[in-house]
Amino acid sequence: MKILIAEDDAMSRMLLERVLAKWGHEVVAVADGSAAWEILRQPQAPPLAILDWMMPGLDGPEVCRRLQGREGHDPTYVILVTARAEKEDIIAGLDAGANDYIKKPYDNNELRARINAGCRVVELQMALTARARELQDALDHVKTLQGILPICMHCHKIRNDEESWERLDKYLINNSDVQLSHSLCPECLEKYYPENKPKKTAAAG
């Protein structure tokens, strides 16, 4: 999974980047909160971020608060890394919008477990988003053939959304999944092709 890490300490950032890459993740590393925010505000931002609490520019909680006000993006799962252990600090970080936190110095096994939990949440969010888009597409498709359609009483053409008139068969093909095949009803067969009218057999006497 693509993960953003924001850590101002160069050695800590390098070690974290290496261990995440070893675990199979694609890593984007920055040295301050402002750079992290610039990346996370982009349309294709990493879905998971590990942010140090204290950083130059924007601190971790401020990045979290800005993420809450971001519109038109899928949620970002944020893990705050902090040396603060007081309950009030933890509550403040979570209230700012962080999903999880880990205390420095952290154990790699604990970090991996928390990242794996975050990945599961992100994957579930992605699946739900994809499903919601599928349902919306299906709803839009259903709506296409709902409502009142103006139809000419003589030629039976349909007035479409562009306020122009088109044949009923063309309208159905363009606005539904139906496929049409040409045939003849009994009335038209008799009217236009009388020579093909089935002959009635005489009743047996």
Helices and strands as residue ranges (DSSP letters): E 2-6, H 10-22, E 26-30, H 33-40, E 48-52, H 60-68, E 77-82, H 87-96, E 100-103, H 108-144, E 158-159, E 165-166, H 168-175, H 186-192, G 194-196
